[in-house]
Amino acid sequence: MKKKYTPEFKGKVALELARGGATAASICSRLEVHPTQAAQWKQRLVRGAHELFGDRAAERRAAEQQRLTDELYAQIGRLTQEVAWLKKRV
């Protein structure tokens, strides 16, 4: 019967392996995970670590850019109305 592991458990195993406090064999034995499977989880963690930090920064930059764009369009709208009003006054 094949075991199903939760993403939280996989992350826990991968982090313990990445820390390197104990041998991979002792960690796998204690958590009852096959060493090959644990090594694959660790590789996924290491390969995908940049995504953990990059996405949020990009989202913040995009949100800031959108806020600035909205603010500038609002200002353009106000100035356009003022110009139209001034043209009528002349």
Backbone as XML, in Angstrom:
<?xml version="1.0"?>
<chain id="A" units="angstrom">
  <residue number="1" name="MET">
    <atom name="N" x="0.829" y="-1.172" z="0.000"/>
    <atom name="CA" x="0.000" y="0.000" z="0.000"/>
    <atom name="C" x="0.881" y="1.245" z="0.000"/>
  </residue>
  <residue number="2" name="LYS">
    <atom name="N" x="0.569" y="2.178" z="-0.899"/>
    <atom name="CA" x="1.360" y="3.381" z="-1.055"/>
    <atom name="C" x="0.945" y="4.434" z="-0.026"/>
  </residue>
  <residue number="3" name="LYS">
    <atom name="N" x="1.948" y="5.032" z="0.624"/>
    <atom name="CA" x="1.664" y="6.059" z="1.621"/>
    <atom name="C" x="1.423" y="7.399" z="0.932"/>
  </residue>
  <residue number="4" name="LYS">
    <atom name="N" x="0.521" y="8.184" z="1.504"/>
    <atom name="CA" x="0.258" y="9.545" z="1.038"/>
    <atom name="C" x="0.796" y="10.498" z="2.091"/>
  </residue>
  <residue number="5" name="TYR">
    <atom name="N" x="1.625" y="11.441" z="1.663"/>
    <atom name="CA" x="2.201" y="12.410" z="2.584"/>
    <atom name="C" x="1.623" y="13.792" z="2.291"/>
  </residue>
  <residue number="6" name="THR">
    <atom name="N" x="1.378" y="14.545" z="3.341"/>
    <atom name="CA" x="0.860" y="15.898" z="3.172"/>
    <atom name="C" x="1.993" y="16.823" z="2.731"/>
  </residue>
  <residue number="7" name="PRO">
    <atom name="N" x="1.650" y="17.928" z="2.088"/>
    <atom name="CA" x="2.685" y="18.889" z="1.703"/>
    <atom name="C" x="3.458" y="19.422" z="2.920"/>
  </residue>
  <residue number="8" name="GLU">
    <atom name="N" x="2.769" y="19.568" z="4.052"/>
    <atom name="CA" x="3.439" y="20.045" z="5.261"/>
    <atom name="C" x="4.508" y="19.059" z="5.722"/>
  </residue>
  <residue number="9" name="PHE">
    <atom name="N" x="4.170" y="17.769" z="5.663"/>
    <atom name="CA" x="5.117" y="16.739" z="6.082"/>
    <atom name="C" x="6.313" y="16.721" z="5.137"/>
  </residue>
  <residue number="10" name="LYS">
    <atom name="N" x="6.037" y="16.811" z="3.845"/>
    <atom name="CA" x="7.123" y="16.806" z="2.860"/>
    <atom name="C" x="8.062" y="17.989" z="3.106"/>
  </residue>
  <residue number="11" name="GLY">
    <atom name="N" x="7.474" y="19.156" z="3.380"/>
    <atom name="CA" x="8.287" y="20.331" z="3.665"/>
    <atom name="C" x="9.129" y="20.166" z="4.907"/>
  </residue>
  <residue number="12" name="LYS">
    <atom name="N" x="8.535" y="19.556" z="5.928"/>
    <atom name="CA" x="9.256" y="19.314" z="7.177"/>
    <atom name="C" x="10.464" y="18.413" z="6.932"/>
  </residue>
  <residue number="13" name="VAL">
    <atom name="N" x="10.252" y="17.346" z="6.186"/>
    <atom name="CA" x="11.342" y="16.408" z="5.889"/>
    <atom name="C" x="12.430" y="17.110" z="5.076"/>
  </residue>
  <residue number="14" name="ALA">
    <atom name="N" x="12.018" y="17.851" z="4.041"/>
    <atom name="CA" x="12.988" y="18.527" z="3.182"/>
    <atom name="C" x="13.801" y="19.551" z="3.964"/>
  </residue>
  <residue number="15" name="LEU">
    <atom name="N" x="13.155" y="20.288" z="4.852"/>
    <atom name="CA" x="13.882" y="21.267" z="5.660"/>
    <atom name="C" x="14.874" y="20.609" z="6.603"/>
  </residue>
  <residue number="16" name="GLU">
    <atom name="N" x="14.458" y="19.514" z="7.214"/>
    <atom name="CA" x="15.389" y="18.811" z="8.113"/>
    <atom name="C" x="16.607" y="18.312" z="7.352"/>
  </residue>
  <residue number="17" name="LEU">
    <atom name="N" x="16.374" y="17.805" z="6.142"/>
    <atom name="CA" x="17.501" y="17.330" z="5.338"/>
    <atom name="C" x="18.392" y="18.495" z="4.922"/>
  </residue>
  <residue number="18" name="ALA">
    <atom name="N" x="17.785" y="19.628" z="4.585"/>
    <atom name="CA" x="18.559" y="20.785" z="4.150"/>
    <atom name="C" x="19.388" y="21.369" z="5.292"/>
  </residue>
  <residue number="19" name="ARG">
    <atom name="N" x="18.850" y="21.335" z="6.502"/>
    <atom name="CA" x="19.593" y="21.841" z="7.659"/>
    <atom name="C" x="20.857" y="21.036" z="7.903"/>
  </residue>
  <residue number="20" name="GLY">
    <atom name="N" x="20.749" y="19.719" z="7.718"/>
    <atom name="CA" x="21.920" y="18.864" z="7.852"/>
    <atom name="C" x="22.369" y="18.619" z="9.273"/>
  </residue>
  <residue number="21" name="GLY">
    <atom name="N" x="21.502" y="18.799" z="10.259"/>
    <atom name="CA" x="21.890" y="18.568" z="11.647"/>
    <atom name="C" x="22.193" y="17.107" z="11.928"/>
  </residue>
  <residue number="22" name="ALA">
    <atom name="N" x="21.478" y="16.219" z="11.274"/>
    <atom name="CA" x="21.686" y="14.775" z="11.446"/>
    <atom name="C" x="21.881" y="14.165" z="10.067"/>
  </residue>
  <residue number="23" name="THR">
    <atom name="N" x="22.243" y="12.909" z="10.043"/>
    <atom name="CA" x="22.433" y="12.250" z="8.755"/>
    <atom name="C" x="21.074" y="12.030" z="8.090"/>
  </residue>
  <residue number="24" name="ALA">
    <atom name="N" x="21.101" y="11.963" z="6.772"/>
    <atom name="CA" x="19.868" y="11.745" z="6.014"/>
    <atom name="C" x="19.240" y="10.409" z="6.403"/>
  </residue>
  <residue number="25" name="ALA">
    <atom name="N" x="20.067" y="9.419" z="6.629"/>
    <atom name="CA" x="19.554" y="8.094" z="6.989"/>
    <atom name="C" x="18.828" y="8.134" z="8.333"/>
  </residue>
  <residue number="26" name="SER">
    <atom name="N" x="19.373" y="8.849" z="9.308"/>
    <atom name="CA" x="18.728" y="8.904" z="10.620"/>
    <atom name="C" x="17.415" y="9.693" z="10.555"/>
  </residue>
  <residue number="27" name="ILE">
    <atom name="N" x="17.398" y="10.760" z="9.777"/>
    <atom name="CA" x="16.170" y="11.544" z="9.625"/>
    <atom name="C" x="15.093" y="10.691" z="8.951"/>
  </residue>
  <residue number="28" name="CYS">
    <atom name="N" x="15.453" y="10.019" z="7.882"/>
    <atom name="CA" x="14.492" y="9.186" z="7.149"/>
    <atom name="C" x="13.994" y="8.029" z="8.002"/>
  </residue>
  <residue number="29" name="SER">
    <atom name="N" x="14.873" y="7.451" z="8.773"/>
    <atom name="CA" x="14.483" y="6.345" z="9.647"/>
    <atom name="C" x="13.514" y="6.822" z="10.724"/>
  </residue>
  <residue number="30" name="ARG">
    <atom name="N" x="13.823" y="7.961" z="11.324"/>
    <atom name="CA" x="12.972" y="8.504" z="12.385"/>
    <atom name="C" x="11.593" y="8.885" z="11.863"/>
  </residue>
  <residue number="31" name="LEU">
    <atom name="N" x="11.534" y="9.460" z="10.659"/>
    <atom name="CA" x="10.257" y="9.911" z="10.092"/>
    <atom name="C" x="9.580" y="8.853" z="9.208"/>
  </residue>
  <residue number="32" name="GLU">
    <atom name="N" x="10.231" y="7.709" z="9.078"/>
    <atom name="CA" x="9.704" y="6.579" z="8.300"/>
    <atom name="C" x="9.426" y="6.962" z="6.846"/>
  </residue>
  <residue number="33" name="VAL">
    <atom name="N" x="10.454" y="7.510" z="6.214"/>
    <atom name="CA" x="10.386" y="7.897" z="4.804"/>
    <atom name="C" x="11.564" y="7.265" z="4.090"/>
  </residue>
  <residue number="34" name="HIS">
    <atom name="N" x="11.334" y="6.836" z="2.854"/>
    <atom name="CA" x="12.426" y="6.250" z="2.076"/>
    <atom name="C" x="13.427" y="7.352" z="1.724"/>
  </residue>
  <residue number="35" name="PRO">
    <atom name="N" x="14.717" y="7.069" z="1.854"/>
    <atom name="CA" x="15.736" y="8.092" z="1.598"/>
    <atom name="C" x="15.684" y="8.690" z="0.191"/>
  </residue>
  <residue number="36" name="THR">
    <atom name="N" x="15.361" y="7.883" z="-0.799"/>
    <atom name="CA" x="15.266" y="8.400" z="-2.169"/>
    <atom name="C" x="14.138" y="9.420" z="-2.281"/>
  </residue>
  <residue number="37" name="GLN">
    <atom name="N" x="13.004" y="9.096" z="-1.674"/>
    <atom name="CA" x="11.863" y="10.010" z="-1.712"/>
    <atom name="C" x="12.198" y="11.311" z="-0.984"/>
  </residue>
  <residue number="38" name="ALA">
    <atom name="N" x="12.828" y="11.199" z="0.162"/>
    <atom name="CA" x="13.204" y="12.382" z="0.935"/>
    <atom name="C" x="14.203" y="13.239" z="0.155"/>
  </residue>
  <residue number="39" name="ALA">
    <atom name="N" x="15.129" y="12.608" z="-0.530"/>
    <atom name="CA" x="16.107" y="13.351" z="-1.331"/>
    <atom name="C" x="15.418" y="14.109" z="-2.463"/>
  </residue>
  <residue number="40" name="GLN">
    <atom name="N" x="14.400" y="13.521" z="-3.059"/>
    <atom name="CA" x="13.648" y="14.204" z="-4.118"/>
    <atom name="C" x="12.922" y="15.432" z="-3.559"/>
  </residue>
  <residue number="41" name="TRP">
    <atom name="N" x="12.343" y="15.300" z="-2.373"/>
    <atom name="CA" x="11.669" y="16.443" z="-1.749"/>
    <atom name="C" x="12.661" y="17.566" z="-1.467"/>
  </residue>
  <residue number="42" name="LYS">
    <atom name="N" x="13.842" y="17.185" z="-0.995"/>
    <atom name="CA" x="14.870" y="18.186" z="-0.708"/>
    <atom name="C" x="15.286" y="18.896" z="-2.001"/>
  </residue>
  <residue number="43" name="GLN">
    <atom name="N" x="15.441" y="18.151" z="-3.093"/>
    <atom name="CA" x="15.811" y="18.757" z="-4.371"/>
    <atom name="C" x="14.745" y="19.739" z="-4.835"/>
  </residue>
  <residue number="44" name="ARG">
    <atom name="N" x="13.471" y="19.366" z="-4.676"/>
    <atom name="CA" x="12.381" y="20.268" z="-5.060"/>
    <atom name="C" x="12.411" y="21.540" z="-4.221"/>
  </residue>
  <residue number="45" name="LEU">
    <atom name="N" x="12.715" y="21.393" z="-2.939"/>
    <atom name="CA" x="12.806" y="22.555" z="-2.051"/>
    <atom name="C" x="13.923" y="23.485" z="-2.512"/>
  </residue>
  <residue number="46" name="VAL">
    <atom name="N" x="15.079" y="22.928" z="-2.781"/>
    <atom name="CA" x="16.231" y="23.733" z="-3.176"/>
    <atom name="C" x="15.996" y="24.388" z="-4.538"/>
  </residue>
  <residue number="47" name="ARG">
    <atom name="N" x="15.449" y="23.637" z="-5.495"/>
    <atom name="CA" x="15.195" y="24.195" z="-6.828"/>
    <atom name="C" x="14.115" y="25.271" z="-6.806"/>
  </residue>
  <residue number="48" name="GLY">
    <atom name="N" x="13.138" y="25.140" z="-5.931"/>
    <atom name="CA" x="12.031" y="26.080" z="-5.916"/>
    <atom name="C" x="12.126" y="27.173" z="-4.872"/>
  </residue>
  <residue number="49" name="ALA">
    <atom name="N" x="13.222" y="27.246" z="-4.152"/>
    <atom name="CA" x="13.347" y="28.232" z="-3.070"/>
    <atom name="C" x="13.258" y="29.661" z="-3.586"/>
  </residue>
  <residue number="50" name="HIS">
    <atom name="N" x="13.783" y="29.928" z="-4.760"/>
    <atom name="CA" x="13.744" y="31.297" z="-5.289"/>
    <atom name="C" x="12.310" y="31.771" z="-5.519"/>
  </residue>
  <residue number="51" name="GLU">
    <atom name="N" x="11.400" y="30.859" z="-5.793"/>
    <atom name="CA" x="10.007" y="31.234" z="-6.015"/>
    <atom name="C" x="9.342" y="31.711" z="-4.727"/>
  </residue>
  <residue number="52" name="LEU">
    <atom name="N" x="9.794" y="31.223" z="-3.599"/>
    <atom name="CA" x="9.215" y="31.631" z="-2.331"/>
    <atom name="C" x="9.409" y="33.115" z="-2.069"/>
  </residue>
  <residue number="53" name="PHE">
    <atom name="N" x="10.520" y="33.649" z="-2.529"/>
    <atom name="CA" x="10.843" y="35.037" z="-2.238"/>
    <atom name="C" x="10.573" y="35.955" z="-3.426"/>
  </residue>
  <residue number="54" name="GLY">
    <atom name="N" x="10.661" y="35.444" z="-4.613"/>
    <atom name="CA" x="10.508" y="36.273" z="-5.802"/>
    <atom name="C" x="9.083" y="36.681" z="-6.094"/>
  </residue>
  <residue number="55" name="ASP">
    <atom name="N" x="8.119" y="35.831" z="-5.894"/>
    <atom name="CA" x="6.737" y="36.121" z="-6.269"/>
    <atom name="C" x="6.154" y="37.273" z="-5.473"/>
  </residue>
  <residue number="56" name="ARG">
    <atom name="N" x="6.376" y="37.295" z="-4.216"/>
    <atom name="CA" x="5.790" y="38.354" z="-3.383"/>
    <atom name="C" x="6.370" y="39.715" z="-3.737"/>
  </residue>
  <residue number="57" name="ALA">
    <atom name="N" x="7.659" y="39.755" z="-3.989"/>
    <atom name="CA" x="8.283" y="41.027" z="-4.358"/>
    <atom name="C" x="7.721" y="41.515" z="-5.692"/>
  </residue>
  <residue number="58" name="ALA">
    <atom name="N" x="7.547" y="40.612" z="-6.618"/>
    <atom name="CA" x="6.988" y="40.984" z="-7.919"/>
    <atom name="C" x="5.545" y="41.449" z="-7.765"/>
  </residue>
  <residue number="59" name="GLU">
    <atom name="N" x="4.785" y="40.786" z="-6.907"/>
    <atom name="CA" x="3.399" y="41.193" z="-6.671"/>
    <atom name="C" x="3.337" y="42.586" z="-6.061"/>
  </residue>
  <residue number="60" name="ARG">
    <atom name="N" x="4.237" y="42.860" z="-5.120"/>
    <atom name="CA" x="4.268" y="44.188" z="-4.501"/>
    <atom name="C" x="4.610" y="45.264" z="-5.522"/>
  </residue>
  <residue number="61" name="ARG">
    <atom name="N" x="5.606" y="44.970" z="-6.373"/>
    <atom name="CA" x="5.978" y="45.940" z="-7.402"/>
    <atom name="C" x="4.820" y="46.175" z="-8.363"/>
  </residue>
  <residue number="62" name="ALA">
    <atom name="N" x="4.131" y="45.119" z="-8.760"/>
    <atom name="CA" x="3.002" y="45.254" z="-9.672"/>
    <atom name="C" x="1.874" y="46.058" z="-9.025"/>
  </residue>
  <residue number="63" name="ALA">
    <atom name="N" x="1.592" y="45.815" z="-7.748"/>
    <atom name="CA" x="0.548" y="46.560" z="-7.046"/>
    <atom name="C" x="0.922" y="48.028" z="-6.933"/>
  </residue>
  <residue number="64" name="GLU">
    <atom name="N" x="2.181" y="48.315" z="-6.631"/>
    <atom name="CA" x="2.650" y="49.695" z="-6.536"/>
    <atom name="C" x="2.559" y="50.379" z="-7.896"/>
  </residue>
  <residue number="65" name="GLN">
    <atom name="N" x="2.934" y="49.662" z="-8.937"/>
    <atom name="CA" x="2.850" y="50.210" z="-10.295"/>
    <atom name="C" x="1.395" y="50.505" z="-10.667"/>
  </residue>
  <residue number="66" name="GLN">
    <atom name="N" x="0.487" y="49.602" z="-10.315"/>
    <atom name="CA" x="-0.932" y="49.802" z="-10.609"/>
    <atom name="C" x="-1.487" y="51.002" z="-9.839"/>
  </residue>
  <residue number="67" name="ARG">
    <atom name="N" x="-1.089" y="51.140" z="-8.586"/>
    <atom name="CA" x="-1.531" y="52.280" z="-7.787"/>
    <atom name="C" x="-1.055" y="53.586" z="-8.396"/>
  </residue>
  <residue number="68" name="LEU">
    <atom name="N" x="0.201" y="53.628" z="-8.811"/>
    <atom name="CA" x="0.761" y="54.820" z="-9.431"/>
    <atom name="C" x="0.046" y="55.140" z="-10.734"/>
  </residue>
  <residue number="69" name="THR">
    <atom name="N" x="-0.216" y="54.127" z="-11.542"/>
    <atom name="CA" x="-0.921" y="54.322" z="-12.809"/>
    <atom name="C" x="-2.318" y="54.869" z="-12.571"/>
  </residue>
  <residue number="70" name="ASP">
    <atom name="N" x="-3.039" y="54.309" z="-11.610"/>
    <atom name="CA" x="-4.385" y="54.792" z="-11.289"/>
    <atom name="C" x="-4.352" y="56.248" z="-10.837"/>
  </residue>
  <residue number="71" name="GLU">
    <atom name="N" x="-3.373" y="56.573" z="-10.003"/>
    <atom name="CA" x="-3.239" y="57.943" z="-9.506"/>
    <atom name="C" x="-2.962" y="58.914" z="-10.652"/>
  </residue>
  <residue number="72" name="LEU">
    <atom name="N" x="-2.084" y="58.516" z="-11.570"/>
    <atom name="CA" x="-1.751" y="59.391" z="-12.701"/>
    <atom name="C" x="-2.939" y="59.575" z="-13.638"/>
  </residue>
  <residue number="73" name="TYR">
    <atom name="N" x="-3.698" y="58.505" z="-13.893"/>
    <atom name="CA" x="-4.889" y="58.642" z="-14.740"/>
    <atom name="C" x="-5.925" y="59.552" z="-14.085"/>
  </residue>
  <residue number="74" name="ALA">
    <atom name="N" x="-6.060" y="59.471" z="-12.791"/>
    <atom name="CA" x="-6.988" y="60.365" z="-12.084"/>
    <atom name="C" x="-6.535" y="61.811" z="-12.226"/>
  </residue>
  <residue number="75" name="GLN">
    <atom name="N" x="-5.250" y="62.054" z="-12.096"/>
    <atom name="CA" x="-4.712" y="63.406" z="-12.244"/>
    <atom name="C" x="-4.920" y="63.909" z="-13.672"/>
  </residue>
  <residue number="76" name="ILE">
    <atom name="N" x="-4.709" y="63.070" z="-14.662"/>
    <atom name="CA" x="-4.937" y="63.448" z="-16.062"/>
    <atom name="C" x="-6.403" y="63.837" z="-16.261"/>
  </residue>
  <residue number="77" name="GLY">
    <atom name="N" x="-7.306" y="63.075" z="-15.662"/>
    <atom name="CA" x="-8.727" y="63.384" z="-15.768"/>
    <atom name="C" x="-9.063" y="64.750" z="-15.179"/>
  </residue>
  <residue number="78" name="ARG">
    <atom name="N" x="-8.522" y="65.040" z="-14.007"/>
    <atom name="CA" x="-8.770" y="66.342" z="-13.364"/>
    <atom name="C" x="-8.221" y="67.483" z="-14.216"/>
  </residue>
  <residue number="79" name="LEU">
    <atom name="N" x="-7.005" y="67.315" z="-14.714"/>
    <atom name="CA" x="-6.385" y="68.375" z="-15.521"/>
    <atom name="C" x="-7.130" y="68.574" z="-16.842"/>
  </residue>
  <residue number="80" name="THR">
    <atom name="N" x="-7.607" y="67.515" z="-17.436"/>
    <atom name="CA" x="-8.385" y="67.618" z="-18.670"/>
    <atom name="C" x="-9.655" y="68.412" z="-18.432"/>
  </residue>
  <residue number="81" name="GLN">
    <atom name="N" x="-10.319" y="68.163" z="-17.313"/>
    <atom name="CA" x="-11.529" y="68.919" z="-16.971"/>
    <atom name="C" x="-11.212" y="70.386" z="-16.740"/>
  </residue>
  <residue number="82" name="GLU">
    <atom name="N" x="-10.116" y="70.688" z="-16.089"/>
    <atom name="CA" x="-9.729" y="72.067" z="-15.841"/>
    <atom name="C" x="-9.434" y="72.792" z="-17.150"/>
  </residue>
  <residue number="83" name="VAL">
    <atom name="N" x="-8.745" y="72.134" z="-18.060"/>
    <atom name="CA" x="-8.430" y="72.741" z="-19.359"/>
    <atom name="C" x="-9.719" y="73.016" z="-20.118"/>
  </residue>
  <residue number="84" name="ALA">
    <atom name="N" x="-10.654" y="72.078" z="-20.111"/>
    <atom name="CA" x="-11.925" y="72.264" z="-20.805"/>
    <atom name="C" x="-12.688" y="73.433" z="-20.182"/>
  </residue>
  <residue number="85" name="TRP">
    <atom name="N" x="-12.673" y="73.546" z="-18.880"/>
    <atom name="CA" x="-13.364" y="74.641" z="-18.199"/>
    <atom name="C" x="-12.729" y="75.987" z="-18.557"/>
  </residue>
  <residue number="86" name="LEU">
    <atom name="N" x="-11.387" y="75.998" z="-18.570"/>
    <atom name="CA" x="-10.677" y="77.249" z="-18.916"/>
    <atom name="C" x="-10.943" y="77.647" z="-20.359"/>
  </residue>
  <residue number="87" name="LYS">
    <atom name="N" x="-11.031" y="76.690" z="-21.266"/>
    <atom name="CA" x="-11.302" y="77.015" z="-22.665"/>
    <atom name="C" x="-12.688" y="77.641" z="-22.807"/>
  </residue>
  <residue number="88" name="LYS">
    <atom name="N" x="-13.650" y="77.185" z="-22.032"/>
    <atom name="CA" x="-15.000" y="77.751" z="-22.079"/>
    <atom name="C" x="-15.019" y="79.179" z="-21.539"/>
  </residue>
  <residue number="89" name="ARG">
    <atom name="N" x="-14.170" y="79.487" z="-20.572"/>
    <atom name="CA" x="-14.122" y="80.801" z="-19.939"/>
    <atom name="C" x="-13.524" y="81.852" z="-20.860"/>
  </residue>
  <residue number="90" name="VAL">
    <atom name="N" x="-12.715" y="81.470" z="-21.793"/>
    <atom name="CA" x="-12.015" y="82.432" z="-22.663"/>
    <atom name="C" x="-12.857" y="82.850" z="-23.820"/>
  </residue>
</chain>
